[in-house]
Amino acid sequence: MDSVEENNEISDLVYKILNNFLNKEYGQGKYKYDIKGATKKGDNYLGVVYRITVKMLDNEDNRHQLILKVPPQNLLRREKFFARPVFLREALAFEKVSLSTTKGLSIQESFHEYPKYKFSSTDYMNEVICMDDLQPQGFYLFDRFAPLTYDHVTILMRIYGKLHATSLVIKDENPELLSELQKMQDIFVQQKDYEPLNNYFESLKVNVLECIDKQQEHDYWSKLNEYLNSATIFELMLSILDSKSSEPYSVICHGDCWINNIMYKYETDLCLGIMLCLLSHSHIEQVQRKSNKSKVNRLPMKLACKSLKKLCIQPNRAQKLTLPKSSINASLVPRMNFFAFLDETKKDNVSITFNDNMNNQSPKYSQNDRIKDACLIDWQIMRYASPVIDLMYFLMCCTTGEFRQKYFQNMIDIYHKSATDHIKRLEDDSDDAHEASQQQMSPATTSRDAKETTVDDDDEWREETLDNVPENSNMQDVVASHYNELKEAGRTERLKSRIFYMRNFNNWIKSQLIAEYLHCIKTQQRVGDPMRVLDMCCGKGGDLLKWEKASITHLICTDIAEVSVEQCKRRYEDIIQRAEKSKFAHKFTAEFFVCDSTLVRLRGRFKDPSLKLNLVSCQFAFHYSFESLTQADCMVRNAAECLKPGGFFIATIPDAYEIMKRLKLSNNGRSFGNEVYKIEFVSHTDPPPLFGAKYQFHLEGVVDCPEFLVHFPTLIKLCRKHGLKLERKTTFADYYKENIEKGRSLLYRMNGLETVFPNRISQNEEYSHIKQFVKGNSSRSLGTLSKSEWEAASLYLVCAFRKCENSFDREGKPVFMFND
């Protein structure tokens, strides 16, 4: 042992256990170690935390850091904070439960967000838990007095989703692993008869009621008062903590979900700033290492960078750099001051000393820092209970009211998406589980069977060449004129629309589609990476709020209609103005221009033509490009060429096969529809051409202009030409079935279904289909679309294409790797 802080609470037996572990891990006589306090006063209530630094004797640069947690040795403190029960619980968490349960998944895909366990002891008065120190890996506590940002909360929602999903899969496939946890009493159940704790909890009732203005919120105050006085806090709490009441959804819960039990890892701009300092000069005048006091003059750049690398890997290794003042970026000085001592007293130079002062502190979070990962620590009141307890504990204790008011539902959606995705990843590793999940799947077309469904009826389409397309087509002018003249209706006018609910339903479909593929992209990215989107054929900006809620960083909006683009720009400016007034609002940059995406290369119109996009979205507009091969190819190229590999092109388009099926069933073979929509063909349909299959489309109060059928096999070929691989082709009807469970609350909030009462509309043919869902003359309300609206909505499909990696041939042309 090298040095130990005095007055520590580590017992002789724990020292013996520690030394045995270190001898086994690093070799007896081959190391020395220091023990220092690891946290500031007030950071821990239930234990004492020490940092162990192990130094290898043959190479002092080779260091390992561990965390040692022990309960207080003072008997009064042990009793007051029920130290022994909580240490037994955390030891159980690390020893008995395989929280990762990777099942062949990569580290990033599995639940890995907790410290690596080393050893533990549960002997009375000698309890101890040892684990990896997370700070050398770049993890730090957040300032508990500062409000969490959107990114901080988002990553925690994803982590809790993975943790709870893992629990559910373990319970289903390996229940005996959880049996010991299921039997354990909650820590508060164990302490329900402890009088001081009871008295403390009861005193909180008064504090809660005093936070509410009794005069202004009398009804709320009265209800809360009645509830709090109906039982003791313990009695109210224990009913919530009862795992049996929440089965079959009870899971392993983190338990103490507050900010001091979470560590964040950042990709800080600090090291980049120092590297820029180094690169701005061909040499460093002096480097002094504390360990040997040696000086090296005019250090070559290669060695300087090597020194910086050591600093990044082992930040507690003291080093001193002397640099010219001109090389220091003034904006980085506040950040540097945290990690180092800056001596600016000399006239021309600045001495920067990096030391281990940072070990017991947390860096101040900067908006320029990107959150890369997070880790859950302190599992001492881990419980087996409803997952809601973890979520509410964290959201109510660690976020502000303003944050919850704006982002609460968004956070719940992020959590739910993380949990369901992780369950799928875990289950897909098992053939049996995979087969079972396939049997229960929604009928929605998946990426695997999409290719099979796209070749149906291929022979019924007539190949078309450019010779068949009119040279002086004025389609662009017609479409632009139609949308320019379309008046923007207010909410009152929209409520009067015959297709009010159908339009909201379609908007919900778009929301689900956008959310699905933005999530796919975010899982591939590091937290904080930019999210850039092209909204091709953006219209009046109907999706701007979706982009804001998705926390994108940059948006490009383009449309053929000048008036629509102006309205879109005004909407964006309104969003930014509202964001300026809110502390937690998300701001994103945007650019707007008028352009025909079927004829003009969009990349040349970008402010930065080299920009790489994560997502391209084209909603209810792509079919206009199928007037000709040239236009369709141009639009696909615009969607593909600026996408990053792994990015997505998503679209909603009319389903050509559904349209042709209805046409064949029509009376005249030329047109069909109902009271809200009508399709009338003006081109040959026996068979229809691949391009230029023109029809006049009328949708009540919204659309009345020519459109074109999209031959999907041809679209697939065009997309593959530009490196886009089909991931999904799903009708609106099937996409609704696939997403209704996870998107039900959003659908209702968006008024995507009309509320009807079966006993009031029994004679209305528009709602005759709901009879199959009710028995007798039911007065229970149901959500639905009218028959006419559903017929119009079910004309459409969603599709998604992924941008593939590419290499180049000898002629410099891209060769895409589809892996199929």
Secondary structure by P-SEA (a helix, b strand, c coil): cccccccccccaaaaaaaaaaaaaacccccccccccccccccccccbbbbbbbbbbcccccbbbbbbbbbccccaaaaaaaaaaaaaaaaaaaacccccccccccccccccccccccccccccccccccccccccccbbbbccccccccaaaaaaaaaaaaaaaaaaaaaaaccccccccccccccccccccccaaaaaaaaaaaaaaaaacccccaaaaaaaaaaaaacccaaaaaaaaaccccccccccccccccccccbbbbbbcaaaaaaaaaaacccccccccccccccccccccaaaaaaaaaaaaaccccbbbbbbccccccccaaaaaaaacccccccccbbbbbbccccccccccccccccccbbbbccccccccccaaaaaaaaaaccccaaaaaccaaaaaaaaaaaaaaaaaaaaaacaaaaaaaaaaccccccccaaaaaaacccccbbbbcccccccccaaaaaaaaaaaacccccaaaaaaccaaaaaaaaaaaaaaaaaaaaaaaaaacccccbbbbbbcccccccaaaaaaaacccbbbbbcccaaaaaaaaaaaaaaaaaaaacccccccccccccccccccccccccccccccccbbbbccccccccccaaaaaaaaaaaccccccccccccccccaaaaaaaaaacccccccccccbbbbbcccccccccccbbbbbbcccccbbbbbbbaaaaaaaaaaaabbbbcccccaaaaaaaccccaaaaaaaaccbbbbbccccccccccccccccccccccbbbbbbcaaaaaaaacbbbbbbbbbbbccccccbbbbbccc
